[in-house]
Amino acid sequence: MDYSEVRAQAKKRMNGCRVCKECNGLGCIGEIPGFGGLRTARSFIRNVESLRQYGLIMNSLAQVEEPRTEITLFGMKLSLPVMAAPVGAISLNAKMEGDAAEIEAAYDLAVAQGAAAAGTAAFCGDGGAPFMYEGSLQACKACPGRVIPTIKPREDDKIIEKAKLAAACGAPAVASDVDAATLINMRLLGQPVGPKSPESIRAVSKAVSIPFIVKGIMSAVEAKRCVAAGAGAVVVSNHGGRVLDGMAGTADVLPEIAAAVKGKTTILVDGGVRTGEDVLKMLALGADAVLIGRPVAVAAIGGGAEGVELYFNKIKGELRDAMTITGVRDVRRVPAHVMMRLT
């Protein structure tokens, strides 16, 4: 199996994604349920555009022959600073035929096993039906120490309850995508979610024995509040442009967030990352590691665990090449001057 075969199979199996040659938000505007961005999809599109506004600079005389891509995160040794982003309600968004619970469980397992085989980890999602989070827990049990279940912003006691289940299943950390407070899919399925407060972050962080990650941070002020509340990490994310139209891209806000909390907490980021070069750019902007969503979903649906492993190995190869040509020896220390902002 090669990556072109994975994409071809994914295109046959789902109706919620066209598997465009370039995943930039233009081909699925407003398609939710589906993999599109909300309304005009400007937030999704901006994620991609904001990364394109940076150009890498060659430093090919640096003689970097064996760049180091490994990192340690939440006690996990990862072969590259890239993990799968949580994509929940896959049966609803991918619009695949078959039993929804079986589709969800198979998807979560494929992402988890593929990521683990590539030496990295996966965030798995939550949704409006109980089987959606159950799929995350099953994947967690199957790949202990390699899955980070991600809980929708429910009532605090519900988040704590689900977080403790994740810890019992061997999760190295647990997350909540607080930016899903107005998510259309949750409304369609009659599930109550809403905005969270620093007090909520503090309560959950104190109640669980593993790091609690807050996903959906887009300002330095919010990042500092998370640190003060005891969050184990933040994910700079606008939920793939699916919860608010007309937002800044994650690469737009990442430098200010890194300036405020770098070294005080782990900084993760998602949104528009499609290549190893994009990964290097996000690291140069201040991230410790990167999450990728839609392309991983395509890989899992088109090729199962093998497709996911293939995709992560592809990204790793691209990252290594980019590091070699730009003179970066270690992903843990990527200088800002490895790139410049383009006019």
C-alpha positions in Angstrom: 0.0 0.0 0.0 1.2 3.5 -0.8 -0.2 6.8 0.1 -2.0 7.4 -3.2 -3.8 4.1 -2.7 -4.8 5.1 0.8 -6.4 8.4 -0.5 -8.1 6.6 -3.4 -9.7 4.1 -0.9 -10.8 6.9 1.4 -12.5 8.7 -1.4 -14.5 5.5 -2.2 -15.5 4.9 1.4 -16.8 8.2 2.6 -19.1 11.0 1.4 -18.2 13.6 4.1 -14.9 14.4 2.5 -13.9 14.8 -1.1 -10.2 13.9 -0.4 -9.1 17.0 -2.3 -5.7 17.2 -3.7 -5.0 20.0 -1.3 -6.9 20.0 2.0 -7.4 23.8 2.4 -11.1 24.2 3.2 -12.1 25.4 -0.2 -13.8 22.2 -1.4 -16.1 21.7 1.6 -17.2 25.2 2.6 -19.9 25.1 5.3 -20.3 21.3 5.2 -21.0 20.3 8.8 -21.7 17.5 9.5 -18.9 16.7 7.1 -15.2 17.8 7.3 -15.8 21.4 6.2 -15.4 24.8 7.9 -18.3 26.7 9.4 -20.3 28.9 7.1 -17.8 30.7 4.7 -15.0 28.4 6.1 -12.7 31.5 6.5 -11.3 30.1 9.8 -10.4 26.8 8.2 -8.9 28.5 5.2 -7.0 31.0 7.4 -5.3 28.2 9.2 -3.7 27.1 6.0 -3.0 30.6 4.8 -1.3 31.7 8.0 1.3 28.9 7.7 1.9 29.9 4.0 2.8 33.4 5.1 6.1 32.0 6.4 9.0 30.8 4.2 11.7 28.5 5.4 15.3 29.6 4.9 18.0 27.2 3.7 21.1 26.6 5.7 22.5 23.7 3.7 26.1 24.2 4.8 25.2 23.3 8.4 26.0 19.7 7.8 23.0 18.3 9.6 23.0 14.7 8.4 21.0 13.0 11.1 18.5 15.4 12.5 16.8 14.4 15.8 13.0 14.2 15.6 12.4 12.5 18.9 10.7 14.1 21.9 9.3 13.1 25.2 5.8 14.2 26.1 3.7 13.2 29.1 6.1 10.4 29.8 5.8 9.1 26.2 8.9 8.8 23.9 7.7 9.9 20.5 9.5 9.4 17.2 8.4 12.7 15.9 6.7 15.8 17.4 3.4 15.1 15.7 0.3 13.3 17.0 -3.2 12.6 15.7 -5.7 15.3 16.5 -9.1 14.2 18.0 -11.7 13.6 15.3 -14.9 12.4 17.0 -18.3 11.5 15.5 -16.5 10.0 12.5 -19.6 8.1 11.3 -21.5 11.4 11.2 -18.8 13.5 9.6 -17.3 11.0 7.2 -20.9 9.9 6.2 -20.0 6.3 5.8 -22.4 3.4 5.4 -22.7 0.9 8.2 -23.2 0.6 12.0 -22.2 3.9 13.5 -20.7 2.4 16.7 -18.7 -0.1 14.8 -17.4 2.6 12.4 -16.4 4.8 15.4 -14.6 2.0 17.2 -12.7 0.8 14.1 -11.7 4.4 13.4 -10.3 5.1 16.9 -8.5 1.8 16.9 -6.9 2.4 13.5 -5.7 5.8 14.5 -4.3 4.6 17.8 -2.6 1.5 16.4 -1.2 3.3 13.4 0.2 6.2 15.5 1.7 3.7 17.9 3.3 1.7 15.1 4.9 5.0 13.8 6.2 5.7 17.3 3.8 8.5 18.2 0.4 8.9 19.9 -3.2 9.8 19.1 -5.8 12.1 20.7 -9.2 10.4 20.2 -12.5 12.2 20.3 -15.9 12.4 22.0 -19.3 13.1 20.7 -23.0 13.2 21.2 -23.6 9.5 21.4 -22.1 7.4 24.3 -20.3 5.0 21.9 -18.2 7.9 20.6 -16.2 8.3 23.8 -16.4 4.6 24.4 -14.4 4.1 21.2 -11.7 6.3 22.6 -11.5 4.3 25.8 -11.4 1.0 23.8 -8.5 2.4 21.8 -6.8 3.5 25.0 -7.0 -0.1 26.4 -5.7 -1.5 23.1 -2.7 0.9 23.0 -1.9 1.7 26.6 0.1 4.9 27.1 -0.5 6.0 23.5 -4.0 7.5 23.5 -5.2 10.8 24.9 -9.0 10.7 25.1 -10.6 14.2 24.5 -13.8 15.1 26.2 -16.3 17.7 25.0 -16.9 20.7 27.4 -19.7 19.0 29.4 -20.6 19.8 33.0 -17.5 19.6 35.3 -18.6 16.5 37.0 -19.1 14.7 33.7 -15.7 15.7 32.5 -14.1 14.4 35.7 -16.0 11.2 35.5 -14.9 10.6 31.9 -11.3 11.7 32.7 -11.1 9.2 35.5 -12.2 6.5 33.1 -9.4 7.5 30.7 -6.8 7.3 33.5 -8.1 3.8 34.5 -7.6 2.7 30.9 -3.9 3.7 30.9 -4.1 7.2 29.2 -1.0 9.3 29.8 -3.1 12.4 29.8 -6.7 13.5 29.1 -8.0 16.6 27.2 -11.1 18.7 26.8 -11.7 20.6 23.6 -13.3 23.7 25.3 -13.7 25.4 21.9 -16.6 22.9 21.2 -18.9 24.9 23.4 -21.1 25.8 20.4 -20.4 22.8 18.2 -23.3 22.1 15.8 -22.9 18.3 15.9 -23.4 18.2 19.7 -26.5 20.3 19.3 -27.9 18.0 16.6 -27.4 15.1 19.0 -29.0 16.8 21.9 -25.9 16.9 24.1 -25.4 19.8 26.6 -22.1 21.6 26.2 -21.0 25.1 27.1 -18.2 27.5 27.9 -15.7 26.6 30.7 -14.0 28.8 33.2 -10.6 28.9 34.9 -12.4 27.5 38.0 -13.6 24.5 35.9 -10.0 23.9 34.6 -8.7 24.0 38.2 -11.4 21.6 39.4 -10.8 19.0 36.8 -7.0 19.3 37.0 -7.1 18.7 40.8 -9.6 15.8 40.4 -7.6 13.6 38.0 -4.3 11.9 38.4 -3.0 12.5 34.9 -2.3 15.8 33.1 -5.4 17.7 32.0 -4.9 19.3 28.6 -7.0 22.3 27.5 -7.6 22.3 23.7 -9.0 25.4 22.0 -6.8 28.3 23.2 -6.3 31.2 20.9 -4.8 34.0 23.0 -2.0 34.6 25.4 -4.4 35.7 28.1 -6.3 32.4 27.9 -3.1 30.4 27.9 -1.9 32.2 31.1 -5.2 31.4 32.7 -4.8 27.8 31.9 -1.3 27.7 33.4 -2.5 29.4 36.6 -5.4 26.9 36.8 -3.0 23.9 36.7 -3.6 22.7 33.2 -1.0 20.1 32.0 -0.8 21.6 28.5 -2.6 23.8 26.1 -3.6 23.2 22.5 -3.6 26.3 20.3 -6.6 25.5 18.1 -9.7 27.0 16.6 -11.4 23.6 16.3 -10.4 23.3 12.6 -12.5 26.3 11.8 -15.7 24.5 12.7 -17.1 26.6 15.6 -16.7 30.2 14.6 -16.3 31.9 11.2 -13.8 34.6 10.4 -11.2 33.6 13.0 -7.4 34.2 13.0 -5.3 31.2 12.1 -3.5 29.2 14.7 -0.1 30.2 13.3 -1.2 33.9 13.6 -1.6 33.6 17.4 1.0 31.0 18.3 4.0 33.4 18.7 2.2 35.6 21.2 1.1 32.5 23.2 4.6 31.0 23.1 6.0 34.3 24.4 3.6 34.2 27.3 3.8 30.6 28.5 6.7 28.8 26.8 8.6 26.8 29.4 5.7 27.1 31.8 3.5 24.5 30.2 3.5 22.2 27.1 2.3 24.0 24.0 0.6 22.0 21.3 -1.0 23.3 18.1 -3.2 22.2 15.3 -4.8 23.7 12.2 -3.7 23.6 8.6 -0.6 21.4 9.1 -0.2 19.3 6.0 3.5 18.6 5.5 6.7 18.1 7.4 7.7 21.7 6.4 4.5 22.9 8.2 5.5 21.0 11.3 8.9 22.7 11.3 7.2 26.1 10.9 4.9 25.5 13.9 7.9 24.5 16.0 9.8 27.6 15.0 6.7 29.7 16.1 6.9 28.2 19.6 5.0 24.9 19.6 6.4 21.8 21.4 4.5 19.5 19.2 1.8 19.5 16.5 -1.6 17.7 16.0 -3.0 16.8 12.6 -6.7 16.0 12.1 -8.3 15.7 8.7 -5.4 14.1 6.8 -5.0 11.5 9.6 -8.8 10.8 9.2 -8.3 10.2 5.5 -5.4 7.9 6.2 -7.4 5.9 8.7 -10.5 5.5 6.6 -8.5 4.7 3.5 -5.9 2.4 4.9 -6.7 1.6 8.5 -3.8 1.4 10.9 -1.4 0.8 8.1 -2.5 3.9 6.3 -2.1 6.0 9.5 1.4 4.6 10.1 2.3 5.3 6.4 1.0 8.9 6.8 3.1 9.6 9.9 6.2 8.1 8.4 5.6 10.3 5.4 5.4 13.4 7.6 8.5 12.3 9.5 10.5 12.0 6.3 9.4 15.4 5.1 10.3 16.9 8.5 13.8 15.3 8.5 14.5 16.7 5.0 13.3 20.1 6.0 15.6 20.0 9.1 18.6 18.9 7.1 18.2 21.7 4.5 17.5 24.4 7.1 20.2 23.3 9.4 18.0 22.3 12.4 19.6 19.5 14.4 16.9 18.9 17.1 13.2 19.4 17.0 13.4 20.4 20.7 15.4 23.5 19.7 14.1 25.1 16.5 15.1 28.7 16.2 12.7 31.4 15.0 15.2 32.5 12.4 14.9 29.3 10.5 12.1 31.1 8.6 10.9 34.6 7.7 7.5 36.2 7.3 6.7 36.8 3.7 5.1 40.0 2.4 
